[in-house]
């Protein structure tokens, strides 16, 4: 299994979106990445560190900062999308993120 991290995966995905001229989508992913990096307090976030509890804490973190549920949902979908792509590419383990409100569908 390749050992990439979420931040690197998101940056690569953001670059791909920009290459495709999808600047609004790229900005949305960049906003989610910036927020998640602030939450984690570090630049490298191994896929193996991301679990259900971490995402629930992140959701609470966003709500404590008075982010709307729409923003919370958008950021979580962005993280889920990149994690799912990493999983498909063998860079991330099968998710343990699929409970209590989080699903891959």
CORRAWO-V912661 format. One record per residue. N is the residue number from 1. RES is the residue in one small letter. OMEGA is omega in radians with two decimals (none if undefined). Layout:
n=N res=RES omega=OMEGA
n=N res=RES omega=OMEGA
//
This chain:
n=1 res=x omega=3.06
n=2 res=x omega=-3.09
n=3 res=x omega=3.05
n=4 res=x omega=3.09
n=5 res=x omega=-3.07
n=6 res=x omega=-3.11
n=7 res=x omega=3.12
n=8 res=x omega=3.12
n=9 res=x omega=3.12
n=10 res=x omega=3.12
n=11 res=x omega=3.11
n=12 res=x omega=3.14
n=13 res=x omega=3.10
n=14 res=x omega=3.12
n=15 res=x omega=3.11
n=16 res=x omega=3.12
n=17 res=x omega=3.12
n=18 res=x omega=3.10
n=19 res=x omega=3.14
n=20 res=x omega=-3.13
n=21 res=x omega=-3.12
n=22 res=x omega=-3.00
n=23 res=x omega=3.13
n=24 res=x omega=3.09
n=25 res=x omega=3.12
n=26 res=x omega=3.13
n=27 res=x omega=3.12
n=28 res=x omega=3.09
n=29 res=x omega=3.12
n=30 res=x omega=3.09
n=31 res=x omega=3.11
n=32 res=x omega=3.12
n=33 res=x omega=-3.13
n=34 res=x omega=3.13
n=35 res=x omega=-3.11
n=36 res=x omega=3.09
n=37 res=x omega=3.07
n=38 res=x omega=3.12
n=39 res=x omega=-3.09
n=40 res=x omega=-3.13
n=41 res=x omega=3.09
n=42 res=x omega=-3.08
n=43 res=x omega=-3.12
n=44 res=x omega=-3.11
n=45 res=x omega=-3.13
n=46 res=x omega=3.12
n=47 res=x omega=-3.11
n=48 res=x omega=3.13
n=49 res=x omega=-3.07
n=50 res=x omega=3.10
n=51 res=x omega=-3.08
n=52 res=x omega=-3.11
n=53 res=x omega=3.12
n=54 res=x omega=-3.13
n=55 res=x omega=3.06
n=56 res=x omega=3.07
n=57 res=x omega=3.10
n=58 res=x omega=3.09
n=59 res=x omega=3.10
n=60 res=x omega=3.10
n=61 res=x omega=3.14
n=62 res=x omega=-3.14
n=63 res=x omega=3.08
n=64 res=x omega=3.10
n=65 res=x omega=3.07
n=66 res=x omega=3.00
n=67 res=x omega=3.11
n=68 res=x omega=3.09
n=69 res=x omega=3.10
n=70 res=x omega=3.11
n=71 res=x omega=3.12
n=72 res=x omega=-3.13
n=73 res=x omega=-3.14
n=74 res=x omega=-3.13
n=75 res=x omega=3.14
n=76 res=x omega=3.10
n=77 res=x omega=3.13
n=78 res=x omega=3.13
n=79 res=x omega=-3.13
n=80 res=x omega=-3.13
n=81 res=x omega=-3.10
n=82 res=x omega=3.08
n=83 res=x omega=3.12
n=84 res=x omega=3.09
n=85 res=x omega=3.12
n=86 res=x omega=3.12
n=87 res=x omega=3.11
n=88 res=x omega=-3.12
n=89 res=x omega=3.13
n=90 res=x omega=-3.12
n=91 res=x omega=-3.09
n=92 res=x omega=3.11
n=93 res=x omega=3.07
n=94 res=x omega=-3.01
n=95 res=x omega=2.95
n=96 res=x omega=-3.01
n=97 res=x omega=-2.93
n=98 res=x omega=3.13
n=99 res=x omega=-3.14
n=100 res=x omega=3.02
n=101 res=x omega=-3.13
n=102 res=x omega=3.07
n=103 res=x omega=-3.11
n=104 res=x omega=-3.12
n=105 res=x omega=none
//
